[in-house]
Amino acid sequence: YENFIPHTKHYVGKTFTTQIESLNCRLRHYLARLHRKTLCYSKSKTMLEVSLKLLIHKLNNP
């Protein structure tokens, strides 16, 4: 992880795991394209990024 996360910001432990897993669960719940590739998938990386941005915007602005 040293190439991506500075040593001062890299924490080892379960403190933030529940927050991250909660977000991952919500993303999988609302976006079928994150479930199974055989049922519904993004044909382009751009569409996946746009879908994620729209969902995050909606979740942050109720």
Order of alpha helices (4+ residues) and beta strands (2+ residues): alpha-alpha
